[in-house]
């Protein structure tokens, strides 16, 4: 049987010593929001049977380290939201799904999501995007379409921890201090919904602990207003 030549054996040895060919690094996995959220669709959504709004455009959290929630006075919260209000929330040019912005040197993305439970689990949202879960500010916005003018509509909110909410650019309701999320923790005076498009924007700040919120519109009797449509633009 023929034996390999010396040169052939040397070449084979060199091939065995050579490093393997370079391979492209695997792409980072996309954020998984299950089971707390699903991707919002192009069709309009309705409030759930209890009137809670589940469709939101959520911005990845802005880091604002706080070692305690006890300092969330109205003065502190208002100042924090004024300093860390992202661009594109003027009601005329709302953000789009996947749109990014640079805030204080950090690139953050907007996500169009439908919350699975009645309360929007911000802590889980932050974890899914790989962002900080404590010491953060979350921004949320959505568009509520009313089939008619509803002058007696009131905004009912709960949040963990402090939050502020604006309807069509005007302050509607706020929660301050270290608090847990309680349904209808604060109900605004009658602020009304105009027929057609209404832009609702909120911000939630939290230090240690879980973060979430729940929002719905109720009538003069405290009953949920269900015949609304929720879109994102």
N, C-alpha and C positions, 0 to 999 in steps of 0.2 A: 504494500500500500504506500502511496507517495506521501512523503512528509512535507509540511509547509516549509518554505525557504526561510532563512534567517530574517530577511527583510520583511516578509509577510508576517512573521511572528512579532517582530518589533512594532509594526504598524498596528497590529491587533492590540498589543499591550497599551500603546498610546491612546487608542480609542477608548479603552476601558478606563483610563485615568482622566480623560477629558470630562469637564463638568457637563451636566445635561443642558440642553438648549434652554434659553431663558423663556419663561412663560409669563403671560400677562397676569397681573394680580386680579383675583376675582372681584367682581363689582360688589360694592357694599349692598347688603340686603335692603330692600325698601322697608320703610317703617310699617309695622303691623299694628293697627289700632284695634283689632279684635280682642275681646268681645265687646269693648266699650263703645266703639264707633264703627260706622260703615261709611263708605264714600258717598257723598251727596250726588244725586243725579241731576240731569238737566230739567226734569219735570218739577213743578212746584210741589211742596209738601204741605201737610195740614198739621195744626197742633194735635197732640194726642187726645185721648178721650177726656183727660182732666185739664186740657187747655195748655199744657206745657209745650214750649217751643223747643224743638230738638235739632233743627237745622241751623248750623252756624259756620261762619268763617272764623277760624281760630288762628291766631298768630303764635308761633313758637315762643315760649316764655322769655321775657326779658329778665336777666339776673339783677336782683336788687337785694343783696344780703341783709337779712334781719334776723337776729338771734332770738327775738321774742315778738309776739303779736300784740303785746300790751301797749306798744307805742302807736297803734293805729288810730290816733285821734283824727278828727275831721281835718285839722290843720295839716298833719303829716300826710294823710292819704291824698288830699287835694294837691299838695306840693309834689308828691311822688308821681301822681298821674300826669300832672302838668309837665314835669321834667321828662317823663318816659312815655309820652304819647307818640306813637309812630305816625309817619306820614301816610296819607291816603285814606284818612277817615273823616273827610269833610262832608260825606253824604252825597257828593256829586260824582266823585271818582272812587268808587269802592274797590277794594283789592280783588284779585282773581285767584283761583286755586293754583297753587304752585308759585305765585308771584313772590319775589324776595325783596328784602330791603336791608340796608345796612344801618344798624342802630348802635351808636357808640362803639363802632369798630367790629360789631358782630353781625354776621349775615343770618337773617331769620326768614322763615318761609310761612306763607299763609296756607291753611288746609281747609278745604270745604268738606264738612263732615256732618253726618246725622248721628246724634247720640242714641245709643241703644236704650239705656235707662232714662227715666224722666229727669234726672239731674245729670248735668254735664260734668264728667269726671276729668277735671283738668290735671290732676296729679298723674293719672294714667296717660293722658295725652302727652304730657311733658316727657314721661318715661319712654313712650313709644318713639319720640323724636330724638332721644338721646340728649335731651336738654336738662338743666337743673330742675329738680322737683321741689326744692325748698328755697326760700328767699327769692321769690319771683313775682313778676307782674304778668298777668295774662290779659290779652285784649281779644274781644269777640265782637262780631257785627253780623247783622242779618237784615233782611228786608221783609216787612210784614205788609201784605196787601189786604186791605179791608174792602168788602163789597159795598160798603156804605159808610158815611160818616157816623162815628160812634162817640158822641161827646162825653158820655159817662164812663168811658174806658179808663181803667186804673191799672198800673203796672205793679204786679206782685212779685217780689224777689226774695231769694234766700241765697246765701253764699258763705263759703269758708275760705278766707276770713272776711276782710273788708272789701267792699265793692262800691262802684258808682255806675249809674246808668243814664244814658241820654237818648231821648226820642226826638228825631228830626232836629238834632243839634241842640236841644234844650235839656237841661238837667231834669231828670224825672224822679229819681230815687237814689238813696245811698244807705249803706250799712257801714258802721265803723266799729272798731274794737276787735278783740279776740273772740270770735264767735264760730259756732258750728253751723252747718247748713241746715236750716229749718224752712220747710215749705211756707211761703207767704210770710216770712219773718218781718218784712216791711211791705206795706201796701201804700202806693202813692195816692195823693188826691186825684180827683178826676182830671186827667190830662188829655183825654180824648185821642181817638184815631181818626185821621182824615181819610176820606174815600180814596182808594188807590194806594200808592206807595208810601210807606212809613219806614224810615231807617232807624233801627235800634242798635245802639252801641253800648258795650259795657267793658269795665276793667275790674279785675280781681287781684288783690295783693295778699300774699301770705308769706309767713316765715316758716317755722317748722310745722309739720303736720300735713294732712291731706288738704287738697284744694278742689272745690267743685262749686257749681251754682245751679239754680233752677229759676226759670222766668216764665211767667204767663200773664195774660191780660184777663182781668175780671170786670164784671159789670157793677152797677151800684149795689146790688144785693150780694156781691162777693162770689157770684157764679162765673165759671170760666167761659170766655168767649171763644167758641170753637170754629165759627164760620170764617176763618181767616186763611190766607194762603201765605206760605213762607218760601221766599226765593233768596238768592244770594247777590242779585244785582238789580 
